[in-house]
Amino acid sequence: MERNTEYDPFARLYNRHWGADYRIEVAPIVERLLLSRVADGATVLDVCCGTGQFTEQIRRRGYEIAGVDSSGEMIRYACHNAPGVKFTVADVREFSLGCTFDAAYCIYESLNHVPDAEGLAMAFACIRRHLKPGAPFLFDLNREEAYILYWNNTDAVVEPDNAFITRSVYDEDSKIGRCDITTFDSSGPGWTRQDFTVRQTCHSMSAAQDALHRAGFKNVTLHDARDAGMPGDAGYARTFFLAMA
């Protein structure tokens, strides 16, 4: 299977602009729904760990944590942000760490980057193989209302040493959101331009539940992000799933 590397060119911007804010907003939900169910010092797997800011936050809580992400560039930043944590570059649909964990989470709608229901089922099966019996697994997905509201716009950020423009569109027929990004960076001898695209798929809640059950997860519960304590834009039309291995 070809590893998803869409986030490689996005890693620098993600590390600088997105990694910290969501970490603050999601921490109480991960604490209440997931970490409260495991012992202090438990082994935890951060699935699609990105640039590792949240991984480091969990490590500092005393948990024995490992991270996996499909982007080698994201992992490069993660190794700096969470020194000493074991990180693995691998696709969420096909990874093997050779051990099992007491809990796992996958946040910031990372599984919306899986392109189809078959891939989602593969990801859940792979995660399930890395969990001990009865271990909790927590993840979130964006619902379609979020794509309609947030994925049909243009935005720009300009700073002294870099600038970037995002142009996103959501197709209600294909259920695919596409974000075209243009960056300008002055870290080299002159300004350089780069263009790339990241995509997400709007998975239905029922399809996600079905994929979880097929992977062997039990006792699946759904929690609206705002009801769970995530305010503001990040909590809009976002669902957290809690399932037991």
N, C-alpha and C positions, 0 to 999 in steps of 0.2 A: 504494500500500500504506500502511495506517495504521501510523505509527511506534509502537513499544511505549514507553509512558510510565509504566509501573507503578512504576518506581523514582524518579520525581520526588519524591513525598512521603517516600520512604525515604532520600533522599540525605544529609540532615543526620545521621541516626543512623548510616548506613553509614560516612560519613566519620569519625565520632567513635569508633565501636566495632568496625568490621570491617576497615577498610582496611589497618591496620598489621600485624596479627598474621599474616594469610595471606601478606603480602608477604615476611616473614621466612622462612616455611616453604617457600614455592615457589621462592625465588631460586636455591638450588643446583640444582634440577631444570631450570629455564629455562637456567641457565648450562651445564650438562652436555649437555642434549639439543638445545638450540637455538643459543645464542650461540657455542658452541665450533665451530660449522659455518660461521660467517661471519667476515669480517675485522674488525679494529678499526675503529671509525668507520662501520660499515655502516648502511644505512637499515633501520629496523625499524618495523613497524606494530603498535601495541597495539590489538587488536580488543576491543570492549566494555571500554574502559579504566576505567570507573567513575570514582572520585574522584581517580585519578591518582597515588596514592602509589607504586605500583610503576612507573608510567611515569617518574616522577622518578628512581627508583633506577636504571633502565636508562639514562636520559639522563646521569646522573652517571658512568656507566661509559664515556662517550665516544661512545655511539651516537647517530645522527641519527634521532630517533624522532618519530612522530606518533600521535595517538590518535583513536579514533572510538567513540561511545557513543550509544545511542538516547535517553538521559535528558539533557535540557537542564540540569536541576538538578545531576546528577552532574558534568557537564562544567563547570558553574560552580565547583564545588569543585576540579575538576582543574586549572583555569586558575590557581587560587591555590596548589595543592600542587606544580605543575610549571610555573612561570612560563617563558614563552618557547616552550613546546611548542605546535605547531599542533594544535588539537583541533577535531573536527567532530561536530556533532550529526546523527546519521543512524541508521536501522535497519540492523542487521547484514545483513539480507536484501536490502538495496537501498541501496548507497552508492556514490559515485563521487568519488574524490579527485584524479583527473587525473594520477596518477603510479604508479610501481611501486616495490616495496621488495625488499631483499635477504633479508628474513625477516619473519615475523609470528607472533604468539602471541595466545591468547585463554584466560585463566585464570580460576580461581575458579568453575568450572562455569558460566560465563556462557552457554554455548550450551544449557544445560538450560532457559534461559528461552525459547528458540525453541519454539513450541507443537507443532510436528508435523514429520514426516519431510520433507515437501515444503519447509517453511521452512528446515530444516537443509540440504537440498540447495541451496536458493537462496543461503544464507549462504556455503556452501563455494564455490559458483561465483563469487560476488562477491569473496570473499577471493582466490581463484585469479587473477582478472583483475588484482589489485593486486600480484601477485608476479612477479618476474623468473623466467625458466626455471631450474629446479633449486633455487629458493629453498625453505628449510624452513619448515614451518608446524606449530606446537605448540599443542595445546589439551587441556583435560581435561573429562571428564563424570563425574557421579555415577552409580554403578550402583544397582540397585534395593535392595540390602541397606542402603545408606546412607539411602535414603528411609524404609524400614521402621523403621530404628533411630532416626533423628533427626527425622523429619517426622510424628511422632505424639505431640506433647507440648505443654506450655505452659511458658513461661518469662517472667520479669519482671526488669527492671533499674530501680532507683530511685536517683537522684542528686539533689543539692540543687536543681538547676535544671530537671530533666526526669525523666520516667519513661516506660517503655513496657512493654507486654505483648504477647507473641507467642503465637498459638495456631495450631499447624500440624497438618495431617492429610494423609496420603497414601492415595490410592485405588488399590488394586492392579489394579482392572479397567480404569480409564481411564488409569492410569500418570501421573496428575497429582498433584503436591503443591501444596497451598494453604496459605499462611501469612497469617492475619489479624492485623493489627498495630494496636494502639491506643496513641497517644502523648499525653502531657501535657507541655506546655512552658510555662515561665514567662518566656520572653525578651521578651514584650510587656508590656502594662500589667497583665495578670493571667494566670492559668493558662488555656491553651487546649487543647482536645482535638481529635485528628484520628484518623480510622479509614480504613485502606486495606488492600489485599491485594496480595501478590506471589505468583506462581505459577511452578512449574517442571514440566517434562515429563521423565520418565525415558525417554530414548532407548536402544534396545538397541544393544549394541556392533556387531552385524552391520549394523543400519540405518545407523549412522554410517559404517562402513567403506564400505558400498555408496554412500552419498551422496558420500563423498570421491572414489571412483573415477569416479562419474558426472560430477563436477566437473572431472575431469582430473588429480587428484593421483595420484602413484605412490609405490611403496616405503613403504607404510603399515605402521608398527609400533606395537604397543600396549605400554604400560609401566604396571604396577601402581604406584600412588603410593608405597606403603610400600616396595616393592622398589627404587624409584627414590630413596628417601631422605627421604620425608616421614613423620615419625612422628606418633603421637597420633591424635586424632579426625579431623583434617583429611585424613589419609592413608587413612582407612578406606573401602573400596569406591569408590575414585576411580581412574579410568583416564586416563592421558595418551596422546594420539595424536600421533605424529610422522609427517608426510607431506611429500613433495617435489612442488613445482609442476612 
